[in-house]
Amino acid sequence: MFERILTVTGKPGLYRLLSQGRNMFVVEAVDATKKRMPVYNHDKVVMLDDIAIYTDTEEVPLREVFAKIYEKENGPIPFDVKGATPEELVEYFESVMPDYDRERVYLTHIKKIYSWYNILVASDVVDFAAKEEEDTEVKE
C-alpha cells in the first residue's frame, strides 16, 4: 500500500496511484476528500518510497522515520504543526531522529514530514514496515 503513495510538486497533500496511462497517471487524494485527478508527464511526481532523510552516517528511508514517529505516538503528532514554533518542531524531530543531518534537513522538510505523517495516519495508512526483499538465491 505504502509503495503506491506519492507526492506531486505544486499540489498539496499525498496521492495514491490508481492507474497509469501513456502520458499521465490517475491519482486519488489520500485525505478524506478522495479527489481524483490526472497527473501529466510534465508534473514532478515522487513516490514516498524513494524519499530518504539524511543522517550523519546514512540515508534513512522516509517509511522508517514514519515508523519511528508511529512507534512513539501510536497516532497523529500531538501538536499543531502549523502553529508550533520552529524550536518545538526541531526538538520533536530530534527526539525521533537524533542523528539527522542538521545541515541538509531543513525546517521545511521537517514540516512536510509531519504533515505527510498526519495525513497517512488520519487515512489509516500506518503500515510503515520495510518492504520485504524477495529471496533471489536459486536453490539447487
N, CA, C and O atoms as CSV, one atom per row, in Angstrom:
chain,resi,resn,atom,element,x,y,z
A,1,MET,N,N,0.825,-1.189,0.000
A,1,MET,CA,C,0.000,0.000,0.000
A,1,MET,C,C,0.873,1.259,0.000
A,1,MET,O,O,0.655,2.173,-0.796
A,2,PHE,N,N,1.847,1.297,0.885
A,2,PHE,CA,C,2.698,2.476,1.018
A,2,PHE,C,C,3.475,2.743,-0.274
A,2,PHE,O,O,3.805,3.892,-0.568
A,3,GLU,N,N,3.767,1.703,-1.038
A,3,GLU,CA,C,4.548,1.852,-2.262
A,3,GLU,C,C,3.805,2.665,-3.329
A,3,GLU,O,O,4.437,3.198,-4.241
A,4,ARG,N,N,2.501,2.767,-3.231
A,4,ARG,CA,C,1.713,3.463,-4.247
A,4,ARG,C,C,1.338,4.886,-3.832
A,4,ARG,O,O,0.544,5.539,-4.508
A,5,ILE,N,N,1.908,5.370,-2.719
A,5,ILE,CA,C,1.643,6.728,-2.250
A,5,ILE,C,C,2.694,7.654,-2.846
A,5,ILE,O,O,3.883,7.334,-2.843
A,6,LEU,N,N,2.263,8.791,-3.353
A,6,LEU,CA,C,3.196,9.718,-3.986
A,6,LEU,C,C,2.851,11.162,-3.660
A,6,LEU,O,O,1.778,11.476,-3.145
A,7,THR,N,N,3.795,12.014,-3.977
A,7,THR,CA,C,3.605,13.447,-3.832
A,7,THR,C,C,3.779,14.082,-5.204
A,7,THR,O,O,4.583,13.618,-6.012
A,8,VAL,N,N,3.026,15.137,-5.462
A,8,VAL,CA,C,3.093,15.840,-6.736
A,8,VAL,C,C,3.534,17.268,-6.446
A,8,VAL,O,O,2.878,17.983,-5.688
A,9,THR,N,N,4.634,17.679,-7.044
A,9,THR,CA,C,5.148,19.018,-6.822
A,9,THR,C,C,4.112,20.056,-7.259
A,9,THR,O,O,3.542,19.974,-8.347
A,10,GLY,N,N,3.891,21.028,-6.381
A,10,GLY,CA,C,2.932,22.088,-6.677
A,10,GLY,C,C,1.517,21.779,-6.230
A,10,GLY,O,O,0.636,22.634,-6.322
A,11,LYS,N,N,1.288,20.568,-5.747
A,11,LYS,CA,C,-0.034,20.187,-5.263
A,11,LYS,C,C,0.106,19.729,-3.806
A,11,LYS,O,O,0.958,18.898,-3.495
A,12,PRO,N,N,-0.722,20.267,-2.929
A,12,PRO,CA,C,-0.598,19.895,-1.516
A,12,PRO,C,C,-1.098,18.482,-1.253
A,12,PRO,O,O,-1.935,17.959,-1.988
A,13,GLY,N,N,-0.574,17.871,-0.194
A,13,GLY,CA,C,-1.063,16.567,0.234
A,13,GLY,C,C,-0.356,15.400,-0.424
A,13,GLY,O,O,0.659,15.550,-1.105
A,14,LEU,N,N,-0.928,14.243,-0.196
A,14,LEU,CA,C,-0.408,12.992,-0.745
A,14,LEU,C,C,-1.468,12.341,-1.617
A,14,LEU,O,O,-2.665,12.572,-1.449
A,15,TYR,N,N,-1.002,11.522,-2.552
A,15,TYR,CA,C,-1.910,10.895,-3.508
A,15,TYR,C,C,-1.596,9.417,-3.636
A,15,TYR,O,O,-0.455,8.987,-3.466
A,16,ARG,N,N,-2.626,8.654,-3.939
A,16,ARG,CA,C,-2.494,7.215,-4.177
A,16,ARG,C,C,-2.584,7.002,-5.677
A,16,ARG,O,O,-3.502,7.498,-6.329
A,17,LEU,N,N,-1.626,6.262,-6.220
A,17,LEU,CA,C,-1.612,5.964,-7.645
A,17,LEU,C,C,-2.689,4.935,-7.949
A,17,LEU,O,O,-2.676,3.836,-7.395
A,18,LEU,N,N,-3.619,5.287,-8.827
A,18,LEU,CA,C,-4.708,4.372,-9.186
A,18,LEU,C,C,-4.422,3.643,-10.487
A,18,LEU,O,O,-4.552,2.421,-10.573
A,19,SER,N,N,-4.029,4.413,-11.506
A,19,SER,CA,C,-3.726,3.787,-12.790
A,19,SER,C,C,-2.749,4.652,-13.568
A,19,SER,O,O,-2.475,5.802,-13.223
A,20,GLN,N,N,-2.242,4.055,-14.620
A,20,GLN,CA,C,-1.204,4.701,-15.385
A,20,GLN,C,C,-1.559,4.619,-16.855
A,20,GLN,O,O,-1.872,3.547,-17.373
A,21,GLY,N,N,-1.509,5.761,-17.521
A,21,GLY,CA,C,-1.742,5.790,-18.952
A,21,GLY,C,C,-0.443,6.058,-19.676
A,21,GLY,O,O,0.631,6.005,-19.077
A,22,ARG,N,N,-0.534,6.343,-20.953
A,22,ARG,CA,C,0.676,6.580,-21.729
A,22,ARG,C,C,1.321,7.911,-21.371
A,22,ARG,O,O,2.546,7.989,-21.273
A,23,ASN,N,N,0.541,8.944,-21.177
A,23,ASN,CA,C,1.093,10.267,-20.902
A,23,ASN,C,C,0.669,10.817,-19.545
A,23,ASN,O,O,0.897,11.994,-19.264
A,24,MET,N,N,0.059,9.991,-18.699
A,24,MET,CA,C,-0.424,10.508,-17.421
A,24,MET,C,C,-0.679,9.388,-16.420
A,24,MET,O,O,-0.709,8.205,-16.760
A,25,PHE,N,N,-0.859,9.812,-15.173
A,25,PHE,CA,C,-1.283,8.933,-14.089
A,25,PHE,C,C,-2.643,9.414,-13.623
A,25,PHE,O,O,-2.971,10.592,-13.762
A,26,VAL,N,N,-3.425,8.517,-13.078
A,26,VAL,CA,C,-4.650,8.904,-12.391
A,26,VAL,C,C,-4.374,8.667,-10.917
A,26,VAL,O,O,-4.021,7.564,-10.502
A,27,VAL,N,N,-4.544,9.742,-10.123
A,27,VAL,CA,C,-4.265,9.652,-8.690
A,27,VAL,C,C,-5.497,10.056,-7.902
A,27,VAL,O,O,-6.395,10.730,-8.407
A,28,GLU,N,N,-5.513,9.619,-6.639
A,28,GLU,CA,C,-6.608,9.948,-5.730
A,28,GLU,C,C,-5.989,10.490,-4.447
A,28,GLU,O,O,-5.030,9.921,-3.925
A,29,ALA,N,N,-6.542,11.595,-3.943
A,29,ALA,CA,C,-6.044,12.183,-2.708
A,29,ALA,C,C,-6.164,11.166,-1.576
A,29,ALA,O,O,-7.173,10.471,-1.459
A,30,VAL,N,N,-5.133,11.085,-0.750
A,30,VAL,CA,C,-5.143,10.150,0.375
A,30,VAL,C,C,-6.046,10.668,1.484
A,30,VAL,O,O,-6.582,9.879,2.262
A,31,ASP,N,N,-6.219,11.971,1.568
A,31,ASP,CA,C,-7.041,12.545,2.642
A,31,ASP,C,C,-8.521,12.221,2.448
A,31,ASP,O,O,-8.883,11.488,1.527
A,32,ALA,N,N,-9.356,12.754,3.296
A,32,ALA,CA,C,-10.787,12.424,3.316
A,32,ALA,C,C,-11.528,12.831,2.047
A,32,ALA,O,O,-12.600,12.291,1.772
A,33,THR,N,N,-10.991,13.766,1.265
A,33,THR,CA,C,-11.702,14.224,0.067
A,33,THR,C,C,-11.749,13.148,-1.015
A,33,THR,O,O,-12.709,13.076,-1.782
A,34,LYS,N,N,-10.715,12.312,-1.076
A,34,LYS,CA,C,-10.606,11.242,-2.086
A,34,LYS,C,C,-10.760,11.778,-3.508
A,34,LYS,O,O,-11.214,11.069,-4.405
A,35,LYS,N,N,-10.378,13.029,-3.695
A,35,LYS,CA,C,-10.491,13.671,-5.008
A,35,LYS,C,C,-9.552,12.999,-6.008
A,35,LYS,O,O,-8.375,12.780,-5.722
A,36,ARG,N,N,-10.089,12.677,-7.176
A,36,ARG,CA,C,-9.293,12.065,-8.242
A,36,ARG,C,C,-8.914,13.118,-9.260
A,36,ARG,O,O,-9.672,14.049,-9.531
A,37,MET,N,N,-7.710,12.952,-9.826
A,37,MET,CA,C,-7.259,13.896,-10.848
A,37,MET,C,C,-6.161,13.263,-11.689
A,37,MET,O,O,-5.500,12.319,-11.258
A,38,PRO,N,N,-5.974,13.788,-12.884
A,38,PRO,CA,C,-4.866,13.305,-13.711
A,38,PRO,C,C,-3.577,14.047,-13.351
A,38,PRO,O,O,-3.607,15.216,-12.968
A,39,VAL,N,N,-2.473,13.366,-13.478
A,39,VAL,CA,C,-1.151,13.968,-13.304
A,39,VAL,C,C,-0.381,13.647,-14.577
A,39,VAL,O,O,-0.260,12.484,-14.960
A,40,TYR,N,N,0.133,14.675,-15.225
A,40,TYR,CA,C,0.757,14.505,-16.534
A,40,TYR,C,C,2.269,14.346,-16.434
A,40,TYR,O,O,2.860,14.545,-15.373
A,41,ASN,N,N,2.880,13.985,-17.554
A,41,ASN,CA,C,4.319,13.745,-17.600
A,41,ASN,C,C,5.146,14.955,-17.175
A,41,ASN,O,O,6.237,14.785,-16.630
A,42,HIS,N,N,4.662,16.157,-17.406
A,42,HIS,CA,C,5.443,17.344,-17.071
A,42,HIS,C,C,5.399,17.677,-15.574
A,42,HIS,O,O,6.180,18.504,-15.104
A,43,ASP,N,N,4.488,17.037,-14.821
A,43,ASP,CA,C,4.438,17.233,-13.365
A,43,ASP,C,C,5.524,16.375,-12.713
A,43,ASP,O,O,5.790,15.252,-13.142
A,44,LYS,N,N,6.139,16.927,-11.673
A,44,LYS,CA,C,7.153,16.154,-10.950
A,44,LYS,C,C,6.452,15.302,-9.899
A,44,LYS,O,O,5.808,15.824,-8.989
A,45,VAL,N,N,6.585,13.992,-10.035
A,45,VAL,CA,C,5.948,13.029,-9.144
A,45,VAL,C,C,7.046,12.231,-8.446
A,45,VAL,O,O,7.975,11.743,-9.089
A,46,VAL,N,N,6.930,12.103,-7.121
A,46,VAL,CA,C,7.910,11.339,-6.356
A,46,VAL,C,C,7.167,10.350,-5.464
A,46,VAL,O,O,6.270,10.732,-4.713
A,47,MET,N,N,7.543,9.091,-5.551
A,47,MET,CA,C,6.969,8.068,-4.677
A,47,MET,C,C,7.570,8.242,-3.286
A,47,MET,O,O,8.764,8.515,-3.163
A,48,LEU,N,N,6.771,8.089,-2.246
A,48,LEU,CA,C,7.290,8.235,-0.885
A,48,LEU,C,C,8.374,7.206,-0.585
A,48,LEU,O,O,9.267,7.466,0.221
A,49,ASP,N,N,8.306,6.051,-1.221
A,49,ASP,CA,C,9.336,5.036,-1.016
A,49,ASP,C,C,10.701,5.484,-1.531
A,49,ASP,O,O,11.721,4.921,-1.133
A,50,ASP,N,N,10.736,6.487,-2.407
A,50,ASP,CA,C,12.002,6.962,-2.961
A,50,ASP,C,C,12.613,8.102,-2.141
A,50,ASP,O,O,13.706,8.568,-2.463
A,51,ILE,N,N,11.935,8.552,-1.103
A,51,ILE,CA,C,12.408,9.678,-0.302
A,51,ILE,C,C,13.140,9.146,0.924
A,51,ILE,O,O,12.703,8.187,1.560
A,52,ALA,N,N,14.264,9.788,1.243
A,52,ALA,CA,C,15.043,9.403,2.420
A,52,ALA,C,C,15.480,10.675,3.150
A,52,ALA,O,O,15.516,11.764,2.577
A,53,ILE,N,N,15.810,10.502,4.427
A,53,ILE,CA,C,16.263,11.605,5.264
A,53,ILE,C,C,17.754,11.411,5.531
A,53,ILE,O,O,18.202,10.311,5.856
A,54,TYR,N,N,18.511,12.492,5.389
A,54,TYR,CA,C,19.938,12.433,5.649
A,54,TYR,C,C,20.203,12.327,7.144
A,54,TYR,O,O,19.598,13.039,7.947
A,55,THR,N,N,21.115,11.428,7.509
A,55,THR,CA,C,21.605,11.354,8.884
A,55,THR,C,C,23.117,11.558,8.822
A,55,THR,O,O,23.682,11.751,7.745
A,56,ASP,N,N,23.755,11.514,9.964
A,56,ASP,CA,C,25.201,11.709,9.994
A,56,ASP,C,C,25.959,10.556,9.338
A,56,ASP,O,O,27.103,10.727,8.919
A,57,THR,N,N,25.335,9.396,9.247
A,57,THR,CA,C,26.037,8.227,8.715
A,57,THR,C,C,25.449,7.670,7.420
A,57,THR,O,O,26.175,7.085,6.616
A,58,GLU,N,N,24.145,7.844,7.210
A,58,GLU,CA,C,23.493,7.220,6.057
A,58,GLU,C,C,22.216,7.986,5.709
A,58,GLU,O,O,21.893,9.002,6.325
A,59,GLU,N,N,21.508,7.480,4.722
A,59,GLU,CA,C,20.184,7.999,4.400
A,59,GLU,C,C,19.160,7.003,4.926
A,59,GLU,O,O,19.248,5.805,4.658
A,60,VAL,N,N,18.186,7.514,5.679
A,60,VAL,CA,C,17.156,6.661,6.266
A,60,VAL,C,C,15.881,6.824,5.443
A,60,VAL,O,O,15.415,7.948,5.257
A,61,PRO,N,N,15.305,5.730,4.947
A,61,PRO,CA,C,14.066,5.837,4.168
A,61,PRO,C,C,12.955,6.514,4.981
A,61,PRO,O,O,12.858,6.329,6.194
A,62,LEU,N,N,12.137,7.285,4.305
A,62,LEU,CA,C,11.063,8.029,4.956
A,62,LEU,C,C,10.124,7.099,5.715
A,62,LEU,O,O,9.622,7.464,6.778
A,63,ARG,N,N,9.882,5.910,5.186
A,63,ARG,CA,C,8.986,4.973,5.873
A,63,ARG,C,C,9.528,4.623,7.250
A,63,ARG,O,O,8.740,4.393,8.167
A,64,GLU,N,N,10.859,4.574,7.433
A,64,GLU,CA,C,11.438,4.291,8.747
A,64,GLU,C,C,11.243,5.470,9.703
A,64,GLU,O,O,11.014,5.273,10.896
A,65,VAL,N,N,11.332,6.675,9.184
A,65,VAL,CA,C,11.072,7.862,10.009
A,65,VAL,C,C,9.616,7.843,10.466
A,65,VAL,O,O,9.327,8.089,11.637
A,66,PHE,N,N,8.700,7.552,9.544
A,66,PHE,CA,C,7.285,7.451,9.903
A,66,PHE,C,C,7.071,6.345,10.940
A,66,PHE,O,O,6.286,6.515,11.873
A,67,ALA,N,N,7.758,5.225,10.783
A,67,ALA,CA,C,7.613,4.117,11.731
A,67,ALA,C,C,8.075,4.536,13.123
A,67,ALA,O,O,7.458,4.158,14.119
A,68,LYS,N,N,9.149,5.308,13.200
A,68,LYS,CA,C,9.642,5.772,14.499
A,68,LYS,C,C,8.656,6.735,15.147
A,68,LYS,O,O,8.430,6.673,16.356
A,69,ILE,N,N,8.069,7.620,14.354
A,69,ILE,CA,C,7.073,8.545,14.892
A,69,ILE,C,C,5.854,7.759,15.366
A,69,ILE,O,O,5.317,8.031,16.439
A,70,TYR,N,N,5.419,6.788,14.571
A,70,TYR,CA,C,4.247,5.993,14.931
A,70,TYR,C,C,4.514,5.162,16.186
A,70,TYR,O,O,3.631,4.998,17.027
A,71,GLU,N,N,5.718,4.646,16.305
A,71,GLU,CA,C,6.091,3.886,17.495
A,71,GLU,C,C,6.038,4.769,18.735
A,71,GLU,O,O,5.640,4.323,19.811
A,72,LYS,N,N,6.438,6.016,18.575
A,72,LYS,CA,C,6.433,6.952,19.704
A,72,LYS,C,C,5.020,7.410,20.048
A,72,LYS,O,O,4.677,7.503,21.227
A,73,GLU,N,N,4.202,7.694,19.051
A,73,GLU,CA,C,2.891,8.311,19.273
A,73,GLU,C,C,1.714,7.342,19.174
A,73,GLU,O,O,0.705,7.517,19.856
A,74,ASN,N,N,1.844,6.320,18.324
A,74,ASN,CA,C,0.744,5.399,18.057
A,74,ASN,C,C,-0.514,6.150,17.607
A,74,ASN,O,O,-1.635,5.786,17.964
A,75,GLY,N,N,-0.304,7.187,16.828
A,75,GLY,CA,C,-1.390,8.021,16.335
A,75,GLY,C,C,-0.809,9.294,15.745
A,75,GLY,O,O,0.383,9.346,15.443
A,76,PRO,N,N,-1.630,10.320,15.578
A,76,PRO,CA,C,-1.135,11.568,14.991
A,76,PRO,C,C,-0.151,12.290,15.911
A,76,PRO,O,O,-0.093,12.031,17.113
A,77,ILE,N,N,0.606,13.187,15.326
A,77,ILE,CA,C,1.551,14.004,16.095
A,77,ILE,C,C,0.740,14.870,17.056
A,77,ILE,O,O,-0.248,15.478,16.644
A,78,PRO,N,N,1.139,14.938,18.338
A,78,PRO,CA,C,0.294,15.534,19.379
A,78,PRO,C,C,0.274,17.062,19.447
A,78,PRO,O,O,-0.184,17.622,20.442
A,79,PHE,N,N,0.753,17.735,18.427
A,79,PHE,CA,C,0.705,19.197,18.452
A,79,PHE,C,C,0.363,19.713,17.067
A,79,PHE,O,O,0.472,18.990,16.077
A,80,ASP,N,N,-0.056,20.978,17.009
A,80,ASP,CA,C,-0.412,21.610,15.749
A,80,ASP,C,C,0.865,21.965,14.994
A,80,ASP,O,O,1.629,22.822,15.438
A,81,VAL,N,N,1.097,21.324,13.874
A,81,VAL,CA,C,2.320,21.526,13.114
A,81,VAL,C,C,2.421,22.958,12.611
A,81,VAL,O,O,3.500,23.549,12.658
A,82,LYS,N,N,1.329,23.522,12.136
A,82,LYS,CA,C,1.351,24.884,11.599
A,82,LYS,C,C,1.531,25.935,12.688
A,82,LYS,O,O,2.109,26.993,12.440
A,83,GLY,N,N,1.038,25.650,13.897
A,83,GLY,CA,C,1.113,26.627,14.975
A,83,GLY,C,C,2.326,26.489,15.870
A,83,GLY,O,O,2.571,27.350,16.715
A,84,ALA,N,N,3.092,25.420,15.701
A,84,ALA,CA,C,4.256,25.179,16.552
A,84,ALA,C,C,5.419,26.087,16.156
A,84,ALA,O,O,5.552,26.492,15.001
A,85,THR,N,N,6.243,26.390,17.130
A,85,THR,CA,C,7.433,27.203,16.858
A,85,THR,C,C,8.487,26.329,16.181
A,85,THR,O,O,8.454,25.106,16.316
A,86,PRO,N,N,9.418,26.940,15.457
A,86,PRO,CA,C,10.490,26.161,14.847
A,86,PRO,C,C,11.273,25.328,15.868
A,86,PRO,O,O,11.689,24.207,15.575
A,87,GLU,N,N,11.468,25.881,17.053
A,87,GLU,CA,C,12.201,25.158,18.100
A,87,GLU,C,C,11.448,23.893,18.520
A,87,GLU,O,O,12.060,22.846,18.728
A,88,GLU,N,N,10.120,23.990,18.646
A,88,GLU,CA,C,9.315,22.824,19.016
A,88,GLU,C,C,9.377,21.744,17.937
A,88,GLU,O,O,9.484,20.556,18.240
A,89,LEU,N,N,9.309,22.168,16.681
A,89,LEU,CA,C,9.355,21.224,15.570
A,89,LEU,C,C,10.688,20.487,15.526
A,89,LEU,O,O,10.732,19.269,15.354
A,90,VAL,N,N,11.773,21.241,15.683
A,90,VAL,CA,C,13.109,20.639,15.645
A,90,VAL,C,C,13.327,19.745,16.860
A,90,VAL,O,O,13.884,18.655,16.730
A,91,GLU,N,N,12.899,20.186,18.027
A,91,GLU,CA,C,13.068,19.392,19.248
A,91,GLU,C,C,12.356,18.049,19.134
A,91,GLU,O,O,12.906,17.017,19.520
A,92,TYR,N,N,11.137,18.061,18.608
A,92,TYR,CA,C,10.401,16.814,18.440
A,92,TYR,C,C,11.103,15.915,17.427
A,92,TYR,O,O,11.216,14.709,17.647
A,93,PHE,N,N,11.576,16.488,16.318
A,93,PHE,CA,C,12.258,15.694,15.300
A,93,PHE,C,C,13.538,15.085,15.863
A,93,PHE,O,O,13.873,13.945,15.542
A,94,GLU,N,N,14.255,15.831,16.697
A,94,GLU,CA,C,15.465,15.305,17.334
A,94,GLU,C,C,15.140,14.140,18.261
A,94,GLU,O,O,15.954,13.229,18.416
A,95,SER,N,N,13.959,14.157,18.881
A,95,SER,CA,C,13.584,13.044,19.753
A,95,SER,C,C,13.299,11.773,18.951
A,95,SER,O,O,13.435,10.663,19.464
A,96,VAL,N,N,12.903,11.947,17.694
A,96,VAL,CA,C,12.610,10.802,16.827
A,96,VAL,C,C,13.854,10.370,16.049
A,96,VAL,O,O,14.148,9.180,15.939
A,97,MET,N,N,14.568,11.339,15.519
A,97,MET,CA,C,15.758,11.087,14.694
A,97,MET,C,C,16.945,11.878,15.267
A,97,MET,O,O,17.301,12.918,14.714
A,98,PRO,N,N,17.550,11.422,16.337
A,98,PRO,CA,C,18.602,12.203,16.988
A,98,PRO,C,C,19.839,12.441,16.128
A,98,PRO,O,O,20.569,13.405,16.361
A,99,ASP,N,N,20.087,11.587,15.143
A,99,ASP,CA,C,21.299,11.736,14.336
A,99,ASP,C,C,21.043,12.317,12.942
A,99,ASP,O,O,21.854,12.129,12.036
A,100,TYR,N,N,19.914,13.024,12.766
A,100,TYR,CA,C,19.653,13.584,11.438
A,100,TYR,C,C,20.679,14.670,11.125
A,100,TYR,O,O,21.206,15.311,12.033
A,101,ASP,N,N,20.956,14.872,9.853
A,101,ASP,CA,C,21.954,15.852,9.411
A,101,ASP,C,C,21.345,17.253,9.457
A,101,ASP,O,O,20.510,17.604,8.623
A,102,ARG,N,N,21.764,18.033,10.426
A,102,ARG,CA,C,21.193,19.369,10.649
A,102,ARG,C,C,21.520,20.359,9.544
A,102,ARG,O,O,20.864,21.395,9.436
A,103,GLU,N,N,22.523,20.061,8.717
A,103,GLU,CA,C,22.883,20.963,7.624
A,103,GLU,C,C,22.077,20.697,6.356
A,103,GLU,O,O,21.898,21.597,5.535
A,104,ARG,N,N,21.593,19.474,6.192
A,104,ARG,CA,C,20.887,19.134,4.951
A,104,ARG,C,C,19.396,18.887,5.124
A,104,ARG,O,O,18.669,18.813,4.133
A,105,VAL,N,N,18.926,18.757,6.359
A,105,VAL,CA,C,17.495,18.593,6.608
A,105,VAL,C,C,16.985,19.919,7.172
A,105,VAL,O,O,17.334,20.313,8.285
A,106,TYR,N,N,16.159,20.592,6.386
A,106,TYR,CA,C,15.682,21.924,6.748
A,106,TYR,C,C,14.337,21.855,7.471
A,106,TYR,O,O,13.670,20.820,7.482
A,107,LEU,N,N,13.967,22.959,8.062
A,107,LEU,CA,C,12.692,23.053,8.775
A,107,LEU,C,C,11.526,22.749,7.836
A,107,LEU,O,O,10.552,22.119,8.250
A,108,THR,N,N,11.610,23.181,6.598
A,108,THR,CA,C,10.536,22.898,5.640
A,108,THR,C,C,10.389,21.396,5.412
A,108,THR,O,O,9.274,20.901,5.250
A,109,HIS,N,N,11.504,20.672,5.399
A,109,HIS,CA,C,11.446,19.215,5.251
A,109,HIS,C,C,10.750,18.589,6.457
A,109,HIS,O,O,9.915,17.696,6.310
A,110,ILE,N,N,11.102,19.065,7.647
A,110,ILE,CA,C,10.516,18.532,8.877
A,110,ILE,C,C,9.009,18.773,8.900
A,110,ILE,O,O,8.244,17.878,9.260
A,111,LYS,N,N,8.579,19.968,8.521
A,111,LYS,CA,C,7.142,20.281,8.483
A,111,LYS,C,C,6.420,19.367,7.496
A,111,LYS,O,O,5.321,18.886,7.772
A,112,LYS,N,N,7.049,19.130,6.341
A,112,LYS,CA,C,6.439,18.273,5.330
A,112,LYS,C,C,6.310,16.842,5.845
A,112,LYS,O,O,5.294,16.186,5.617
A,113,ILE,N,N,7.338,16.364,6.535
A,113,ILE,CA,C,7.298,15.014,7.106
A,113,ILE,C,C,6.136,14.901,8.082
A,113,ILE,O,O,5.383,13.927,8.036
A,114,TYR,N,N,5.980,15.882,8.964
A,114,TYR,CA,C,4.888,15.863,9.942
A,114,TYR,C,C,3.535,15.904,9.247
A,114,TYR,O,O,2.625,15.159,9.613
A,115,SER,N,N,3.399,16.759,8.257
A,115,SER,CA,C,2.119,16.870,7.540
A,115,SER,C,C,1.778,15.574,6.835
A,115,SER,O,O,0.650,15.092,6.935
A,116,TRP,N,N,2.734,15.007,6.126
A,116,TRP,CA,C,2.504,13.750,5.428
A,116,TRP,C,C,2.164,12.638,6.409
A,116,TRP,O,O,1.251,11.849,6.165
A,117,TYR,N,N,2.887,12.573,7.506
A,117,TYR,CA,C,2.629,11.552,8.522
A,117,TYR,C,C,1.196,11.665,9.031
A,117,TYR,O,O,0.489,10.662,9.121
A,118,ASN,N,N,0.767,12.879,9.362
A,118,ASN,CA,C,-0.595,13.068,9.874
A,118,ASN,C,C,-1.651,12.696,8.837
A,118,ASN,O,O,-2.691,12.139,9.188
A,119,ILE,N,N,-1.399,12.996,7.572
A,119,ILE,CA,C,-2.333,12.610,6.506
A,119,ILE,C,C,-2.448,11.092,6.441
A,119,ILE,O,O,-3.552,10.554,6.354
A,120,LEU,N,N,-1.318,10.406,6.482
A,120,LEU,CA,C,-1.330,8.946,6.398
A,120,LEU,C,C,-2.027,8.320,7.601
A,120,LEU,O,O,-2.809,7.382,7.441
A,121,VAL,N,N,-1.756,8.825,8.797
A,121,VAL,CA,C,-2.386,8.269,9.998
A,121,VAL,C,C,-3.888,8.529,9.978
A,121,VAL,O,O,-4.668,7.643,10.325
A,122,ALA,N,N,-4.306,9.733,9.576
A,122,ALA,CA,C,-5.730,10.058,9.508
A,122,ALA,C,C,-6.451,9.175,8.484
A,122,ALA,O,O,-7.644,8.907,8.624
A,123,SER,N,N,-5.728,8.728,7.460
A,123,SER,CA,C,-6.313,7.878,6.423
A,123,SER,C,C,-6.085,6.398,6.698
A,123,SER,O,O,-6.381,5.555,5.850
A,124,ASP,N,N,-5.567,6.081,7.865
A,124,ASP,CA,C,-5.331,4.708,8.307
A,124,ASP,C,C,-4.338,3.969,7.414
A,124,ASP,O,O,-4.471,2.765,7.192
A,125,VAL,N,N,-3.352,4.689,6.908
A,125,VAL,CA,C,-2.250,4.071,6.169
A,125,VAL,C,C,-1.065,4.076,7.129
A,125,VAL,O,O,-0.237,4.987,7.099
A,126,VAL,N,N,-0.989,3.059,7.977
A,126,VAL,CA,C,0.030,3.044,9.026
A,126,VAL,C,C,0.957,1.835,8.936
A,126,VAL,O,O,1.675,1.531,9.889
A,127,ASP,N,N,0.947,1.156,7.816
A,127,ASP,CA,C,1.851,0.021,7.630
A,127,ASP,C,C,3.185,0.562,7.131
A,127,ASP,O,O,3.445,0.596,5.928
A,128,PHE,N,N,4.028,0.985,8.074
A,128,PHE,CA,C,5.308,1.584,7.717
A,128,PHE,C,C,6.452,0.585,7.728
A,128,PHE,O,O,7.613,0.975,7.603
A,129,ALA,N,N,6.142,-0.699,7.876
A,129,ALA,CA,C,7.189,-1.720,7.908
A,129,ALA,C,C,7.948,-1.718,6.587
A,129,ALA,O,O,7.387,-1.430,5.529
A,130,ALA,N,N,9.211,-2.039,6.668
A,130,ALA,CA,C,10.057,-2.048,5.472
A,130,ALA,C,C,9.580,-3.107,4.495
A,130,ALA,O,O,9.050,-4.146,4.889
A,131,LYS,N,N,9.776,-2.831,3.225
A,131,LYS,CA,C,9.429,-3.806,2.200
A,131,LYS,C,C,10.276,-5.046,2.384
A,131,LYS,O,O,11.473,-4.961,2.658
A,132,GLU,N,N,9.647,-6.195,2.234
A,132,GLU,CA,C,10.402,-7.443,2.310
A,132,GLU,C,C,11.020,-7.699,0.950
A,132,GLU,O,O,10.339,-7.703,-0.076
A,133,GLU,N,N,12.313,-7.910,0.968
A,133,GLU,CA,C,13.009,-8.176,-0.271
A,133,GLU,C,C,12.859,-9.648,-0.614
A,133,GLU,O,O,12.989,-10.516,0.249
A,134,GLU,N,N,12.588,-9.913,-1.865
A,134,GLU,CA,C,12.409,-11.293,-2.283
A,134,GLU,C,C,13.759,-12.009,-2.299
A,134,GLU,O,O,14.789,-11.426,-2.637
A,135,ASP,N,N,13.726,-13.247,-1.937
A,135,ASP,CA,C,14.943,-14.048,-1.939
A,135,ASP,C,C,15.288,-14.367,-3.382
A,135,ASP,O,O,14.533,-15.056,-4.068
A,136,THR,N,N,16.437,-13.864,-3.847
A,136,THR,CA,C,16.806,-14.040,-5.243
A,136,THR,C,C,17.779,-15.199,-5.447
A,136,THR,O,O,18.207,-15.470,-6.569
A,137,GLU,N,N,18.122,-15.878,-4.357
A,137,GLU,CA,C,19.043,-17.000,-4.495
A,137,GLU,C,C,18.322,-18.178,-5.149
A,137,GLU,O,O,17.142,-18.420,-4.894
A,138,VAL,N,N,19.027,-18.878,-5.965
A,138,VAL,CA,C,18.482,-20.058,-6.624
A,138,VAL,C,C,18.896,-21.264,-5.791
A,138,VAL,O,O,20.080,-21.496,-5.549
A,139,LYS,N,N,17.898,-22.022,-5.360
A,139,LYS,CA,C,18.184,-23.217,-4.562
A,139,LYS,C,C,18.383,-24.398,-5.482
A,139,LYS,O,O,17.618,-24.620,-6.420
A,140,GLU,N,N,19.433,-25.152,-5.192
A,140,GLU,CA,C,19.698,-26.310,-6.046
A,140,GLU,C,C,19.328,-27.571,-5.348
A,140,GLU,O,O,19.480,-28.656,-5.910
